[in-house]
Amino acid sequence: MSARIIPREGTTELGVQLRRGGRRISFANGCFDVLHPGHVRYLQAAKQQGDVLVVGINSDRSVSALKGAGRPLLPAEARAELVAALEPVDYVIIFDEFTAEAMLSELLPHVHCKGPDYTTETVPERALAERLGIAVAIVGDPKDHSTRTLLAEIARRHRKD
């Protein structure tokens, strides 16, 4: 396992250490079930919001609840390893909740980054971020690709064979 993958219980200490070191922390989160260019562009843009990018990965249980039966395709540990290997990512933490509110409360990043499928008004953690003094940034390229679309295309091509 990568040294970039931090145990969930290390979230608060990671935030304390980074802030103590004067680092600006950006935080991004998601399922990252099947990596695609939209994920990479989202994480690249999130990294530009700070000195250090911490990425929260939804646990298998939360992905299944959020995305439905048959998901995730890859277990959380594999998804974390893939995301941790990406150049813009400094740390990865797997979390079990359905939103990133607990992660924000523990990590206390300077900015919470969400993809372009959100607006600042629709970010689930917006009110908490506001109370904690965490900026919310919508980053990444237009949402014209998704894991769901990719899986549908794979299924369509498989049926043709």
Secondary structure as GFF3:
##gff-version 3
##sequence-region A 1 161
A	DSSP	three_ten_helix	8	10	.	.	.	ID=ss1
A	DSSP	alpha_helix	11	20	.	.	.	ID=ss2
A	DSSP	beta_strand	25	30	.	.	.	ID=ss3
A	DSSP	alpha_helix	37	47	.	.	.	ID=ss4
A	DSSP	beta_strand	52	58	.	.	.	ID=ss5
A	DSSP	alpha_helix	60	67	.	.	.	ID=ss6
A	DSSP	alpha_helix	76	84	.	.	.	ID=ss7
A	DSSP	beta_strand	91	95	.	.	.	ID=ss8
A	DSSP	alpha_helix	101	107	.	.	.	ID=ss9
A	DSSP	beta_strand	111	114	.	.	.	ID=ss10
A	DSSP	alpha_helix	126	132	.	.	.	ID=ss11
A	DSSP	beta_strand	135	138	.	.	.	ID=ss12
A	DSSP	alpha_helix	147	160	.	.	.	ID=ss13
###
